[in-house]
Amino acid sequence: MEIVFLCVVIFLFLLAIFDLSVGVSNDAVNFLNSALGSKAAPLKRILVVASIGVFIGAAMSNGMMDIARHGIFRPEHFSFYDLICIFMAVMVTDIILLDAFNSLGMPTSTTVSMVFELLGATFVVSLIKMSSDTSELGLNDLLNTEKALSVIIGIFLSVAIAFVFGTIVQFVVRMIFSFNYRIRLKWKIGIFGGICATAIIYFLLIKGAKDLTFMTPAVKAWISTHTLLIIGTCILAFTLIMQLLHWFKVNVLKVVVLMGTFALAMAFAGNDLVNFIGVPLSGLSAFKDYSANGGGDAHGFLMSSLNGPADTSIWFLIGAGLIMVVSLATSKKARKVSQTEIGLGSQSGGDEMFGSSRIARRLVRWTLWVLAWVRKVTPVKMRRWFNRRFNADETIMDQGAAFDLVRGSVNLVLAGALIALGTSLKLPLSTTFVTFMVAMGTSLADRAWGRESAVFRITGVISVIGGWFLTAGVAFMGAGIIVLLMHYGGQWVMVALAVVTINIIIRSNRRFRARKEGKEGETLFQTIIATKDPADAWPLFLLYLTGQQAGFLRYAEANFRTVTRAFIKEDVKSLDKAESSLSRWKTELKNARRKETLCLRHLSREMAIEKSTWFYLGNNCCMQMLYNLRRISEICKEHVENNFRPLPSRYVMDFEQICTGISILFNDTLTMMDSREIETVHMLRRQCDEIKDKISITYHRLYDQLRDGDPAVVTVLYVYLNTLQETREMVSSLRKYLRAFAKMIDNDFSGRGDRIAIAARNISKTES
């Protein structure tokens, strides 16, 4: 039996490796967002700085390991078998939950998931013990309710604290520097940089140093006694250093952002590493104690030893840090999660990732009413002064940045300070909660939530926060269900769960890679949004627009071919998949249209007016083709699902000839779009007319046969008749699209071919 438990502990560590990778995709990217969003440095340099912070923070994280040992439950009342079931349930639930959120691109909290998984699993095991135990133990005896409550309050209180502090601090800093900050850096930048650097040193070194495994009591006592001296010295020294750097033409704000990246990376590793390896390390400690006492009855051996402090080997911590750094540099899901926060805090207008909600609309309406009242009672001179300070038209940002370096500095330094303070108090504040809400608070103070974007941004924030509460509920229930199965199912359930978990991870990664293939145009879209010169935006817009529409036409041809073949062969499974994909593509087309409309705003006024008619006509044609495909799919699926008669063989040949002709038409259209030879548009439009005529002839012949034919095949012939009608309408829409495409291009590619080719190569390099 001891061998079985050893295998379980080994599997816990294997899951910890997966959990580190999955967790970094969700959490570690939070300390990159501000540096990436402000374009403070190249990605490789940011990763190097963050990696150093992760390694140092990992060495400081030993004190936090007690949360997983006795922070939620009282181990003296639980047997070794009970805790092994709890730890296994926590790790399995954690990996599945975090991987699902990462695949959706939604940031969630590893701290919340771990705490509520431990709570859920322990709660269920406690109920089992209370129902069978004669010692009359209650929940207060089994659960460390006081500590658990403080952890939960600390986690959710951090949401409000981070948002309020982010708003206030950014408001004060912006009032001092304004958006045109370069003209106000002469003396202020030294003081600002000195305060930021001192905050980093104070919270991350002084507060965190007491948890270093190699710190002696004498050094800790000296630091505690001379805290004020160290703070004063740091302020003076760093203020002087930052001022000298400014005089030597060094961008101090970029230095502060990189220091903040280091600070937040260090705070992340120090505070959140327990979420990934705390449970496996606790399982290892429990197994060592169980083995040292001769093994025996796992159900009767109580784990009082876990009440002692954690003494984690430095090699475990450094190894975990190495895995986090590698995952951070290679994770594609991390980039997707990063886009959510950067998009919601973007200073400039862009694609809004979330829609509108009723609560967001009401909040915006109430806020506008309050602002109108404040504006009414505020003196005119004061309003003018504030408007000059908060004039977003003077924003200084690098090419492609979502916000400026001033906000990036506040995001990183403030979030790092708050998280490090929580670490020093042994409260597992959520890195995701703090960094996200600080970023939202600073964006609010910067007036990034304008009237045309506020409702979408608020909906996004509500969606993310709702996801956090959903995490807590799912983690609690999921871990409880799994531990219940393991407690009664024994080792075979553990083996089955191990197999299922690995299978879920593999399938999830495959689905994510498949979805990523359709997102190659995102970099091009961001480039257009950030382009200031309309002359440069126009060729990029054409490249982006044709790429998006060509992708839809390829899908339309493939879907039409799939549906028609499935109808002939009575393949219900293929029809189900086709219908599901059509629903997804409706959302894709709506999102693409919104993005393309935003791109139009970056063209010159004359060009936008001239091309808008053909742009909207082309989009409407694509949407109409999608509706035709949906109606074809629905009627064919309903017919086949009801097991009605198949299409008679005498009609199949004509139908297949029509389908083949339409596939050739779509492929020829795609070839024309790829080669930009718009002189072939007239030939393609004639090809459309020929197919429409052929469908009309078939349609009328079928109508005559239907009126005088066999009643037994009436039902399937009605389906065939409707399919032909929708197919004809789809070809008509394609014919209109060809005209719109030709008018949209209008020889612009021939005149700007070199510029477009260069732009395409640059975008490809950026994406790779």
N, C-alpha and C positions, 0 to 999 in steps of 0.2 A: 504493500500500500504506500510505503514511503517513496518508492520509485515513481508512482503515479503523481504524487504531490510535487516531486521534483520536476517532472515533465510539465506540470501546470505552471510552476514558477518560471521555468525556462520560457514557456509560451507567453507568460505575462511580459517578459522582457522583449520577446519578439514583437508583441503587440505594442510595447512602449516605443520601439523603433518606428513602427508605422504611425503611432500616435504623435511622435515628435515631428514626423514629416507632414502629417495631416494638420497638426496644430500650428506649425510654422506657416503653412499655406494660409491659415486663417488669422493668426495672431501676430506673428513676427513681422508681417508686412505693414503692420500699423506704425512701426517706427521708421518705415521708409516713405510713407505717404507724403509727409510734409516736404521732405527733401526732393522727392520725385515731382510733386505738384508745383514746387517753386523753381525747379530746374537748377538747384544749387550746385550740382556737380554731375559729372557723368555717372551712369549707373554703376560701373565697376568700382569707382572711387567710393561711392556711397556704401556699396556692399563691403568693401574692405573696412571702412570705419565701423559699420554695424557689426561686422564679425568680431572685431576687437572688443566691442562692448559686450557682445553675447558671451565671449569666453570669460571676461572678468566677472560679469554678472552671474554666470554659472558657478564660479568659485565661491560667490557670496550667498548662494541660495540654500545652504545647509539648514539654516534656522527654520525655513518655511516647511521642511519635510514633516514637521510634527503635525501639520494639519491632516495629512493622510493617515498618520499613526493613531492619534487619539483626539483629533480636533472635532470629529463628528460623533463618534461612538465611544463607549467606555469599554476598552478591550478586555478588562478583567472579568467581564460577564459573558464573553463570547469565546466559543471554542475555536481551535485551529481550523476545523472544517468550516465553521460558520464564516470566518474571515476570508478563507480561500474562495468560497462561493461569492462573497461580497466583492472581493478584489477582481475576480474574473468577470463578474457582471458589469462592474464599473468600466473596465477596459474595453469590453466588447461593445457596450452601449456607446461609449465615448467615441470610438473610431467610426462607427456607423453614422452617428449623429453629426459629427464634425465634417465627415466626408460629404454628406448630403448637403450641408450648408455651403461648403466650399464649391461644390459643383454648381449650385445656384448663384454663386457670386455674392452671397449675403454674409457679412461679418457677424459672427456669433462669439460667445464668450466661453473659452476653455475653463475658466474659473467657475462660472455658473454651472457648466455641464458637470464638472468633477464634483462640486459640492452637492448638487441635487442628485447625482447618481449615487454618491455615498449615502445621502439621506434616504433615497428611495429603497436602495438595497438593504440598508440597515433597518429601516422601518418594517419591511416585510419579514426579515429574519427575526426582528424583535417580536412581531405578532406571533410568529411560529413558536418562539420560545415561551412567550406568555401563555399560549394556549396549551402547552404541554409541560411547563415547568411548575414544580410545586413550591418553589422558593418565593413566590409572590412578588417577583420583580415587576416593576412598572416601567413605562416608557422613559420616565425621568432617570431611572437607574440604568437603562440600557443606552439611551441616547444622551449625548452631551448637549442638552438643549440650550444651555446658556451660551456655550461657545458657538454652536451652530447658528443661533439667533444673531449673535454679534457678527458672524461672517456674512449672513444673508443681508442684514441691515447695512453692513459696510459695502457690500457689492452694489446694492440698489441705490443707496444714498450717494454713491460715487457718481451716478448719472446726473443728479441735480447739482451736486457740488462742482463737477467738471464743467457743466454747461454754464453755470452762473459765473464761475471764476474765468472761464474762457471768454465770455462776453465782456465782463468788467475789465479784465486786464487788456484785452485787445482794444477796447474802446479808449482806454487811457493811453496806450501806446500809439494808437492811430491818431489820437488828438495831438500827441507830441510830435510825431513824425509826418503825418498826413500821407496821402498816396504818392505825392511827388517828394519822396523822402530824401532824395539825393541832395537837395538844396539845404537840408536841415541836419546834415551829418557832422558839421564842423567840429563841435564839442560834444554833442549829445551822444554820438555813437560810442565814444569811449566809456561813458558812464553806463549806457545801455548794455554794451558788451561785458563790462565789468560785473554788473549785477547778474546777468545771465550766467556767466562763468562761475561766479560765486555760488549761485543757487545750485548749479550742477555739482560743484565740489562739496558743498554742505550736505546735500541730500544723498548723493551717491557714494561719497567717500566717508564722511563722518558718520552718517546714520547707518550706512551699510557695512562699515569696517568692523563693527562688533561681531558680525557673523562670519567673518573670514576664518577659515579653519586654522590658519597659521598666525593669527593675532594673539599676542600675549596679554595677560591681564594688566601688566604695567603700561603697555602702549594704549590700551583701551582707557585706562584711568587717566592717563595724561591727556588724551584727546577730549575726554569728557570735561576735564578741569579747565582746559584752555580753549574751549569752543569759541568764545567771543574774540579772543586774540586771533584765532585762525580765520574767523569770518572777516574781521577788520583788515587783516593782512591781505587776504584774497581780494577784497574789494579794491584796495589801493593798488595792488600789484596788477590785477587783471585790467583795471581801468587804464593804467599807464600802458600796458602791453597793447590793448585794443586801440588806444589813441595813436600809438606809434605805428601800428599796422595800417591804420587809416592814412596817416601822413605818407607812408611808403606805398600808397596806391593799392593796398590790399582790401578787397571787399570784406569788411568785418562781418556783415550780415551772413555771408556764405560760410565764414568761419563759425559763427554762432549756430547756424543750421547744422553743420557737420558735428559740432560739439553736442548739440541737442540730439542728433541722431544717435551718437555714441551713448548719451545719457539714457535715452529711452530704450535703446537696445540692452543696455546694462540693467535697467530697471525691469525690463521684460523678463530677462533670463533669471534675475534674482527673485522675482515675484511669481512667475508663471511656470518655472521649470518643474515645480511640484505637481502641476496639473498633468504632466506627461510621465514623469518617472517616480513620483511620490508613491503611487499605489504599488508598482512592481517592487520598489525597494522595501516597502512595508511588508509585502508578501515574502520577500527574501529573508527579512529579519524574523518573521514569524516562523518560517521553515527552519531556520538555523536553531531557534529556540526549541522547536518541536523535536528536531533531530538530536540536539544535545541532551535532551531529557529522555532519550531512548525510543522515540516514536510512540508506538502503541496506539491507544484509542484516540483518534483524531477528534471524535465528538465530545470527549471528556476532558481534553487538555485545554485549559484556559490560557488566554494570551495576555497575562498581566505584564509581561516584559515590554509590550509596546507602549506602556505608560512612560517609559524612560525616554530621554531625548534622543533624537536621531544623530547618528555618527556616520555620515555618508562619506565614503571614500572620495578623495579629490579626483580620482581617475574616472569614476562614474559621472561626475559633474562635467569634467572636460570632454569625455566621450559624448555626452548628451549635447554639449555645446557644439562639437564638431558636426554631429548629425544635423543640428538646427541650421548651421551655416551652409552646409551642402544643400539642404532642402530649400533654403531661402534663395540660393543662387540658381536653382534648377526648376523650381515649382512654377508651372503655368497657371495653376489655380490661384496662386498668390497674387498674380497680376490681375486676375479677374476680380478678386475681392478688393484689391486696391482701387480699381476703377469706380467702385460704388462710393467710397468716401470722398475721393478726389472730385468726382462728378457732382456730388451734393454740395461741396464747398467751393466750387469753381466761381471765380469772380466774374468771368465773362459769360455771355449767353452761350449755350450749347445744347446738345441733346440731353433731354431730361429722361433719366432712366425709369422714373416712376410716373404714374398717371395722377389724376386728380381724385380726391376723396371729399366726402361731405364735411367731415370734421376739419380738414385742412381749409376748405373754402370758408367755413365759419370762423376759424381762427384768424384767417387773413382779413376777413371783413371786420371782426372785432378790433384787430390790431390797427387797421386803417382808421377806424373810428377814434381809437385812443390817440393815435398820432395826429389826427386832425385837431383833437382837443389840445394836445400839448403844443402844437404849432400855433394854435390860437392864443394861448396864454403866455407863450414865450416872446420876449422882446425881439423886435425886428433885427437889431444890431447883433444880438446873440445868435439868432438863426443864421444870419449871413456869415458870421464867424465860423459856426459849425459847418455850414455848407462848403465853405472854402477848405476847411480841414478834411472834410469827407467827400471831396469831389472825385468820384471814381473815374472820371474821364482822364485824370492825370496819372492813372495807375502805371507804374513802371514794372514791367514783367519781361522776362526773357521769352524768346520765341517758343511757343508750345506750352508755356507754363499755365497752370490753372489759377494761381494766385502769386502774390509777390513775396519777397524774402522776409519782409517784416512780419507778415502773418505766419509764414513758415517757422520763423524763430520762436514766436510766442507759442505756437502749437506744440513744438517739441520740448522746449524748456519747461513749460507749465505742466504738460502731461507727465514728463519724466519726474518732475518734483513731486507731483501728487502720488504717483505710483510708488516712488521710493519712500515717501512718508508712510504709506500704507504698509510697505514691507517692513519698515523699522518698527511699526506697531504690531507686527505679526497678523495683519489683516490682509487676506488675499484679494485686494482690489482688482477688478477686471481690467486688464490692459486694453481690451477692445472697448469697453464702456468708456473709460477715461479718455483715451485718444480720440475716439469718435465724437464724444460729446464736447470735448475741448475744441475740436475742429468745427463742429456745428456752431458753438458759441462764438468763436472768432469770426466765422463767415457771416453770422448774423450782425455782429458789431461792425463789420466792414460793408454792410449794405449789399452783400452778395445776393441776398434774397429779395430781388426786385419784384415789382407787381406782376411781371410776366413769368416769373419763375418760382415765386414764394409758395404757391399752392402745390407745385410739384415737389419742391424741396421738403416741405413739411410732411407731405404724404410719404416721401422717402424715409424721413427720420422716424415717423410713426411706424412704418413697415419694419424698419430695422429693430426698433425697440420692441415692437410686437414679436419679432422673431426671437429676441432674447427671452421674453416671457414664455414663448413657445418652447424654447430650448429647456427652460427649467421644468416645465410640465412633462415634456417628452422624456427628458433625462430621468426624472423621478419615476415615472410609470414604466419606462423601458427597463431600467435597472431592476426595479421591483419584480417585473414579470420574469426576467431572465434568472434572477437569483432564486425565485420560487421554483422554476423548472430544474435548476441545478440542485437545489436542496433536496428535492424528492427524486430526481432522475439519476443523480450520482455521476460517476465518471463518464458514462456514455453520452450524457447530455453535454458535458464539457467538450468532449471530442467533436460532437456534432456542431456545437456552437463555433468551435475553432474553424471547422471546414466552411461553415456558412459565412463567417466573418471574412475569411480570405477570399472567398468567391465574390462577395459583395464588393470588396475593395477593387478586385481585378475588373469586374464588370463596370464599376463606376468610372474607373480611369479610361476604359475603352470608350464609354459613352461621352466622356468629357473631351477626349481627343477628336471624336467624330464631330462634336459641336464646334470645336475650335476651327475646323476646316472652313466653316462658313463665316468666320469673323475676320477675314484678312483685310477687309476694307475699313476697319475701325481706325487704324493709324492714319489712313488717308483722310478720313473724315475730320479727325482732330487737327490734322495739318491745315485743312481748308479753313476750319473755324479760327485757327490762330493766324492765318495769313492776313496781312494788313493791306497789301497791294492787290486791287481787283484784277489787274492784268495777270498776276500770278494765280489768282483764285480760279479764273475761268477755265484754263486747261485742266487744272486739277479736278474741278467740278465735273467736267465732261468725262474725265477718266473714271471718276467715282460713280457717276450716274450710269454710264454704259456698263460698268462692271456689275452694279447691283441689278440692273434690268436683264443683263445677259444671264445672270445666275437664276433669275426667276424663269426665264424662257427655257433654260435647260431643265429646270424642275418641271415646268408645265408639260414639256414633251415627254419626259420620263413618266410623269403621273398619268397622262392620257394613255400612254402605251400600256402601263400597268393595269389601269382600270378596265380598258377594253379587252385585254387578254384575260383578265380575271373574270369578266362577265361571260366571255365565250366559254372558258374552262370551268366556270362555276367555283371559283376559288375565293371562299369567304375570307380567309385569313389575309390575303393580299388586299382585298377591298377594305378590310378594317384598317390596315396600316395606311393605305392611301387616304382614307377619310381623316385619320388622325393627323397625318402630315399636312393636309389641306387646312385644318384648323390652325396649326402652328404657322403656316405661311400667311394666313390672314393677318396675324399679329406682326409677322416679319415685314409685310408690305406696308402696314400702317406705320411701323417704326421707321422704315426706310423713307417713306414719304415725309415724315416729320424732319428727319435728318436732312434730306435733300432740300426741303423748304428753308431750313436754317442756313444751308450752304448758299442758297440764292441771295440771302441778305448780304453776303460778303462779296457779291459781284457789283460792278458799277451799276448805277441806276438805269442807264440806257440799255445795258446788256440784259439786266434782269427783266425789264419791261418787254424787250423784244423777244426773249426766249421763254417767258413764263407760260404763254399760251400752249406752246408745244410741249413744255415740260409737264404741265398738268394733264394734257391730252394723253401723253405717253403713260403717265401714272394711272390714269383712269382706265386706259385700255388693258393694262396689266391686271388691275383689280377686276375688270369685267371678265377677263379670261379665267381668273381664279373662281369667280362665281359660276361660270359655265362648267368648269371642272367639278365644282362641288355639287352642282345639280346632277351632272352625269353620274358621279360617284354615289350619291344618295339613292337615286332610283335603281341603279344596278345592284347596289348592296341590298336594298330592301327585297328586290326580286330574288336574288340568289339565296338570301337568308331564309326566305319562306319556302325554299325548295320548289319553286315553280318550274315549269318546263324551260329547258335551255333553248337558246336561239337555234332554229332549224338550220341544218348544214347548207341548204340551198341559199341562205342569206349570208352565211359566214364569209364566203369568198369575196363578195362585193364589199362587205364591211372591212375586211382585212386590207383590201386594196385602198380604200379610203384612209384607213389608219396609217398605212405605209406612206401614202402621199402626204399626209399631215406631218409625219415624222421627218420626211425629206424636207418639207417646207420649213419647219422649225430649225433643222440643222443648217439649211442654206442661209436662213436669217442670221443665225449665230456666226456663221462663217463671214457673212458680210459685215457684221458688227465688229468682228475681230480684225478684219482687214481694212475697215473704214472705206470700202469701195461703194460709196452711196449711189454711184451710177447704176448699180444693179438693183436698186430699190424698185424701179419700174418693172423689171422682169419678175421680181418676187411678188409684186402686187398683181400682175397678170396671172401668176401661178396661183395666188389666192382665189382669183375669180374662177379659174378653171376647176379648182377643188370645190368651190361653192356651187358651181353649175352641176358638177357630178353628183354632189350631195342632193341637190334639188331634184335631179332626174330620179335618183334612187328613192328619194322621199315620196315623190308623186306616184311612182310605180308601186311602192309599198302601200301607199294609201288606197290605191285601187284594189290591190290584192287583199288588203285588210277588210274592205267593204264587202267583197264577194268571197272571201276565203274561208278556211277551216276555223270554226269557233274555238277549237281546242287550243289554238296558238294565239288567240287574240291578246292575251295578257302579255306574253313576251314580245309580241309585235308592237304593242303600245310602248313598251320600254325601249325597244329598238327605234321606234319613231321619235320619241322624245330625245334619245341620245343623238340621233342624226340632227335634230333641230338645234340642240345645244352646241353640237360640233360646228355646225354652220355659223352660228353666232360667234363662236370662239375664233373661227377663221376670219370673220368680218372684223373682229376686234384686232386681230394681228395685222390685218390690212391697214387699218387706221393707225396702228402703232408704227408701221413702217413709214408712213407719211410723216408722222410726228418726229420720228427719229431722224429722217432726212432733213427736215426743217431745223431740227435742233442742232445737228452737226453743221449743215450749210457751209461746207468747205472750210470750216475752222480747223479741222484736223490737218488739212493739207498745208495751211499757213503756219500752224504751230506744232507741227509734228515733232520737231527736235525738242521743243520745250516739254512736250508731253512725255516723250521717251525718257528724257532726263529725270522728270518728276517721278515716273514709274520706277526707274532704277533706284532713286533715292528712297522712295517709300519701301521698296523691297528690302533694301539694306537695313532700314530702320526696324522693319518687322522681324527680320532674321536676328 
